[in-house]
Every structure is written in C-alpha cells, then in structure tokens.
Amino acid sequence: MTAIFEEIRRLEAARKKGDITAAAFAEAKGRLLATVEDATVLPPFEPAPQPRRTDSAAPGPWGLMLMGLCGAGLLTFLAGRLIGDLTIAFTLVATVFAAIVIAAFRKLEG
C-alpha cells in the first residue's frame, strides 16, 4: 500500500511541475488504483467483557438463606418473649419478612 501512495505522490509532483497533464495524471492514477484489491472491512474489535469477580468472603445464596432463616427464628423468639405469645410473634415476623421479599422483587423488576 505504501508503494502505491508513493507512486501517487510522485505522479502528483510531476503534474504540479507540469511534466504531465491533468488528464494523464488522472489516467495514471486510475490505472494505479485499479491494481489495488478490494479490502474487506471488519467491524471494530471489541474485547469480551471481563467476568465479574466474586468476593470469596461474601456468603453465597444458600448462606444468605440460612442467615435469613436464623435471623427470622431469633426475631420470632425475641418477639415471643417480649409479647408473651409465640404464635402472634411468628405471624408478625413472617409478615415483616414477606414485606422485605416483596420489596426486593420490586427493586429487581426495575
């Protein structure tokens, strides 16, 4: 490709000096460009996105579920001791955790 550009520059310099006419320059440039093969244009390179690194210290989904169940059990026990009725305490804690789950799902939707 560089040789072709050099040849076009040489032809243009000769035309500016008056050694060749504009028609001869256009004809020579056309013959020169006709020898160039059509290049295939590829789309721009986009690197693959890096996989997200997970922190090994963070609990997995099963760990989070276990922590939530333990928290619900402890909260039920403490509320039962405070209120004096374990059934009402369980109902209260189940309602609060259901509201938390619904809020989390709404946040995931958008």
trRosetta pair geometry for C-beta under 8 A, 3 or more apart (Angstrom, degrees):
i j d omega theta_ij theta_ji phi_ij phi_ji
1 4 5.8 -54 -157 33 37 112
1 5 6.6 36 148 -17 68 103
1 36 7.7 65 -110 -126 76 117
2 5 5.6 -53 -150 37 37 111
2 6 6.3 39 151 -21 68 104
3 6 5.6 -52 -148 36 32 113
3 7 6.4 34 152 -20 64 105
4 7 5.6 -53 -148 35 32 112
4 8 6.5 32 152 -18 65 103
4 32 6.1 145 -149 167 91 107
4 33 7.6 103 -174 -91 128 53
4 35 7.7 -166 -105 77 121 109
4 36 6.3 42 -113 -74 166 114
5 8 5.7 -53 -148 36 33 110
5 9 6.4 35 152 -19 65 105
6 9 5.6 -53 -148 37 32 112
6 10 6.3 34 151 -21 65 105
7 10 5.6 -51 -147 35 33 113
7 11 6.4 33 152 -18 65 103
7 32 5.8 -169 110 -138 131 145
8 11 5.7 -52 -147 37 33 111
8 12 6.2 33 153 -20 65 106
8 29 6.1 68 -124 -123 92 96
8 32 6.5 -179 -72 107 84 153
9 12 5.7 -54 -145 38 31 111
9 13 6.3 33 154 -20 65 104
10 13 5.8 -52 -148 35 30 111
10 14 6.5 30 152 -18 63 105
11 14 5.7 -55 -150 36 32 111
11 15 6.4 33 151 -20 66 104
11 20 7.1 -44 -160 49 76 148
11 25 5.6 137 160 -139 105 82
11 28 5.4 -170 -129 102 141 130
11 29 6.0 -178 105 -68 156 87
11 32 7.6 -142 -20 -13 151 153
12 15 5.6 -51 -147 34 34 112
12 16 6.4 33 154 -19 65 104
12 25 7.1 86 -94 -155 47 128
13 16 5.7 -53 -147 36 32 110
13 17 6.4 28 154 -15 65 107
14 17 5.8 -57 -147 39 31 108
14 19 4.2 -72 -169 61 87 122
14 20 5.0 44 128 9 111 105
14 25 7.5 177 83 -94 95 101
15 18 7.7 45 179 -72 30 22
15 19 7.4 -80 -67 52 25 76
15 20 5.4 -53 -85 71 67 91
15 21 7.6 5 -129 130 87 11
15 22 6.4 83 -155 -94 122 53
15 24 7.9 -178 -96 76 96 89
15 25 4.2 20 -82 -80 134 145
20 24 4.3 -118 -179 90 105 128
20 25 5.4 133 109 -58 118 81
20 28 7.3 -11 166 1 162 141
21 24 4.7 96 52 8 79 101
21 25 6.9 -136 97 -6 42 88
22 25 5.5 -51 -147 36 33 116
22 26 6.3 33 154 -19 65 104
23 26 5.8 -52 -147 36 31 109
23 27 6.3 30 153 -18 64 107
24 27 5.7 -54 -146 38 31 111
24 28 6.2 28 156 -16 66 108
25 28 6.0 -58 -144 40 27 106
25 29 6.1 25 158 -17 64 111
26 29 5.8 -56 -142 40 27 110
26 30 6.2 32 156 -23 63 108
27 30 5.7 -55 -148 35 28 113
27 31 6.5 27 155 -16 63 104
28 31 5.8 -52 -148 36 32 109
28 32 6.3 33 153 -19 64 109
29 32 5.6 -56 -147 38 31 114
29 33 6.2 25 157 -14 66 108
30 33 6.0 -57 -142 41 28 105
30 34 6.2 34 155 -27 63 107
31 34 5.6 -53 -148 29 30 115
31 35 7.2 34 153 -24 60 99
32 35 6.1 -54 -165 22 33 111
32 36 7.8 36 143 -25 60 98
33 36 5.7 -42 -163 15 48 116
42 45 7.9 30 121 -56 119 76
54 58 6.7 -109 176 50 88 121
55 58 4.5 85 79 -10 101 106
59 63 3.0 -129 -175 107 111 136
59 64 5.4 150 104 -52 116 68
59 67 6.6 101 89 -19 171 132
60 63 5.0 100 47 8 62 104
60 64 7.2 -120 102 -5 34 89
61 64 5.7 -53 -148 36 33 111
61 65 6.4 32 154 -19 65 105
62 65 5.6 -52 -147 37 34 111
62 66 6.3 35 153 -19 66 106
63 66 5.7 -54 -146 37 31 111
63 67 6.3 32 154 -19 65 106
64 67 5.7 -53 -146 37 31 111
64 68 6.3 33 153 -21 64 106
65 68 5.6 -53 -148 36 32 113
65 69 6.4 30 155 -17 65 105
66 69 5.8 -53 -146 37 31 109
66 70 6.3 30 155 -16 64 107
67 70 5.8 -55 -146 39 30 110
67 71 6.2 32 154 -20 64 108
68 71 5.6 -55 -146 38 29 112
68 72 6.3 30 155 -20 65 105
68 97 7.4 114 179 -142 107 124
69 72 5.6 -51 -144 36 32 111
69 73 6.3 33 155 -18 64 104
70 73 5.7 -54 -148 37 31 111
70 74 6.3 28 155 -16 65 107
71 74 5.8 -56 -145 39 30 108
71 75 6.1 28 156 -17 65 110
72 75 5.7 -56 -142 41 29 110
72 76 6.1 34 155 -23 64 106
72 93 5.6 128 -159 158 80 123
72 94 7.8 67 -162 -82 124 54
72 97 5.6 0 -102 -64 121 150
73 76 5.7 -53 -146 34 29 112
73 77 6.4 28 155 -18 64 105
74 77 5.7 -54 -149 36 32 111
74 78 6.3 26 156 -14 66 107
75 78 5.8 -54 -142 40 31 107
75 79 6.0 28 159 -16 66 109
75 93 5.0 143 108 -121 110 126
75 96 7.9 -96 141 67 150 140
76 79 6.0 -57 -141 41 26 107
76 80 6.1 30 156 -22 63 109
76 86 7.2 55 163 -160 95 80
76 89 5.3 118 -161 131 61 104
76 90 5.2 37 -143 -93 121 64
76 93 4.6 -96 -78 14 79 160
77 80 5.7 -56 -147 36 27 113
77 81 6.5 26 155 -18 63 104
77 86 8.0 -3 -111 -124 45 100
77 89 7.8 129 -60 136 8 147
78 81 5.8 -53 -150 35 33 110
78 82 6.3 28 152 -17 66 108
79 82 5.5 -56 -144 40 34 111
79 83 5.8 17 162 -5 71 111
79 89 3.7 155 105 -145 101 105
79 92 5.9 -141 166 75 155 131
79 93 6.1 -175 24 -50 150 106
80 83 6.3 -57 -129 48 25 97
80 84 7.5 -137 176 35 52 4
80 85 6.7 -105 -141 94 73 27
80 86 3.9 24 -133 -102 134 65
80 88 7.9 140 -107 64 67 74
80 89 3.8 -119 -66 24 67 160
80 90 7.4 27 -69 -36 111 74
81 84 7.7 26 -176 -75 21 40
82 89 7.7 124 50 -102 86 122
83 88 5.6 -121 136 88 153 120
83 89 5.4 -176 33 -66 131 95
83 92 7.9 145 -39 3 155 148
85 88 4.3 56 93 17 116 110
85 89 6.5 169 92 -14 60 88
86 89 5.4 -57 -145 40 34 115
86 90 6.2 39 155 -23 68 103
87 90 5.8 -51 -148 33 29 110
87 91 6.5 29 152 -17 62 106
88 91 5.6 -54 -149 37 33 113
88 92 6.3 35 153 -20 66 106
89 92 5.7 -54 -148 36 30 113
89 93 6.3 25 157 -14 66 108
90 93 6.0 -57 -143 40 29 106
90 94 6.1 30 158 -20 65 109
91 94 5.9 -55 -143 37 27 111
91 95 6.3 28 156 -20 62 108
92 95 5.9 -58 -152 35 27 112
92 96 6.5 25 154 -17 64 106
93 96 5.7 -53 -147 36 34 110
93 97 6.3 27 157 -13 67 108
94 97 6.0 -58 -144 42 29 106
94 98 6.2 33 154 -23 64 108
95 98 5.7 -53 -145 35 29 113
95 99 6.5 31 154 -19 63 104
96 99 5.8 -55 -153 34 31 111
96 100 6.6 32 149 -20 64 104
97 100 5.4 -48 -148 33 38 114
97 101 6.4 40 153 -19 66 102
98 101 5.7 -52 -148 36 33 111
98 102 6.4 33 154 -18 65 106
99 102 5.8 -54 -146 38 31 111
99 103 6.3 33 154 -19 64 106
100 103 5.8 -55 -148 37 30 111
100 104 6.4 32 153 -21 64 105
101 104 5.7 -54 -149 34 32 112
101 105 6.5 29 154 -16 65 105
102 105 5.8 -54 -148 37 32 109
102 106 6.4 33 154 -19 65 105
103 106 5.7 -53 -147 36 32 112
103 107 6.5 33 153 -20 64 105
104 107 5.7 -55 -151 35 32 111
104 108 6.6 33 151 -20 64 105
105 108 5.5 -52 -149 34 35 113
105 109 6.6 40 153 -25 65 101
106 109 5.7 -50 -152 28 35 114
